[in-house]
Amino acid sequence: MLPTPGTVAGLRDIALDSGPDASHTLYGVEASARVIRDRMAAEPRIVFVTDPSGGAAGSDDREAAKLSVIRSHFEKCRTVPNRGPRVTLYARRGQCG
């Protein structure tokens, strides 16, 4: 999303502990798996950005926490057709409407 920041305007990355500016890194620094899980569980809707194949970017405990919360608390509403990253909207079960 770095080349086209307007595509994510108005969204916040709930997985980040500190963003790129604050952390002086290219992508920011993610919070712990527990913090990510708690933040995701508190949201009614989540936009999930993955690589074009639909897979998660990594396979660590943070990615496992994200997938666990998505699978247990949310349902897929739609995936936006895109040439780059896959962007999928999830909502609480029965709330895609």
C-alpha positions as CSV (number, residue, x, y, z in Angstrom):
1,M,0.0,0.0,0.0
2,L,3.0,2.3,0.2
3,P,2.9,3.5,-3.4
4,T,-0.8,4.3,-3.2
5,P,-1.6,5.5,0.4
6,G,-5.0,6.9,-0.7
7,T,-6.3,3.4,-1.1
8,V,-6.2,2.9,2.7
9,A,-7.2,6.4,3.7
10,G,-9.4,6.4,6.8
11,L,-8.3,2.9,7.9
12,R,-6.1,2.2,10.8
13,D,-3.8,-0.8,11.2
14,I,-4.9,-2.4,14.5
15,A,-2.0,-4.8,14.4
16,L,0.6,-2.0,14.7
17,D,2.2,-1.1,18.0
18,S,3.9,1.8,16.3
19,G,3.6,3.1,12.7
20,P,6.5,3.7,10.2
21,D,7.1,7.3,11.3
22,A,7.2,6.5,15.0
23,S,9.3,3.4,14.7
24,H,11.6,4.7,12.0
25,T,11.0,1.6,9.9
26,L,9.4,1.0,6.5
27,Y,6.3,-0.9,7.7
28,G,6.1,-0.1,11.4
29,V,6.3,-2.6,14.3
30,E,3.5,-5.0,15.1
31,A,2.1,-5.5,18.6
32,S,2.2,-8.8,20.3
33,A,-0.1,-11.7,19.3
34,R,-2.2,-11.2,22.4
35,V,-2.7,-7.4,21.8
36,I,-3.6,-8.1,18.1
37,R,-6.1,-10.8,19.1
38,D,-7.7,-8.5,21.7
39,R,-7.9,-5.5,19.3
40,M,-9.4,-7.7,16.5
41,A,-11.9,-9.3,18.8
42,A,-13.2,-5.8,19.7
43,E,-13.9,-4.7,16.1
44,P,-17.2,-5.2,14.3
45,R,-15.5,-5.3,10.9
46,I,-12.0,-5.9,9.7
47,V,-10.3,-5.3,6.3
48,F,-7.7,-8.0,5.8
49,V,-4.9,-7.3,3.4
50,T,-2.9,-10.4,2.2
51,D,-0.6,-11.2,-0.7
52,P,-2.3,-11.8,-4.1
53,S,-2.7,-15.6,-3.5
54,G,-4.7,-14.8,-0.3
55,G,-2.0,-16.1,2.1
56,A,-0.7,-14.3,5.1
57,A,2.6,-12.5,4.8
58,G,4.2,-14.5,7.5
59,S,3.8,-17.6,9.7
60,D,4.6,-16.4,13.2
61,D,2.4,-16.2,16.3
62,R,1.0,-12.8,15.2
63,E,-0.2,-14.2,11.9
64,A,-1.7,-17.2,13.6
65,A,-3.6,-15.0,16.0
66,K,-5.0,-12.9,13.2
67,L,-6.2,-16.0,11.3
68,S,-7.6,-17.6,14.5
69,V,-9.7,-14.5,15.3
70,I,-10.9,-14.2,11.7
71,R,-11.9,-17.8,11.5
72,S,-13.7,-18.0,14.9
73,H,-15.5,-14.6,15.0
74,F,-15.9,-13.3,11.5
75,E,-17.3,-14.2,8.1
76,K,-16.0,-13.1,4.7
77,C,-18.2,-10.4,3.2
78,R,-16.4,-9.7,0.0
79,T,-13.0,-9.5,-1.7
80,V,-12.2,-6.5,-3.7
81,P,-10.8,-7.3,-7.2
82,N,-7.3,-6.0,-7.3
83,R,-4.1,-6.6,-9.2
84,G,-1.9,-6.3,-6.2
85,P,-2.6,-7.3,-2.6
86,R,-5.9,-9.1,-1.9
87,V,-8.3,-6.9,0.1
88,T,-11.1,-8.7,2.0
89,L,-13.8,-7.3,4.2
90,Y,-14.8,-9.4,7.2
91,A,-17.7,-8.7,9.6
92,R,-19.1,-10.4,12.6
93,R,-21.2,-13.4,11.7
94,G,-24.5,-12.4,10.2
95,Q,-23.4,-8.7,9.8
96,C,-22.2,-8.6,6.2
97,G,-25.5,-7.2,5.0
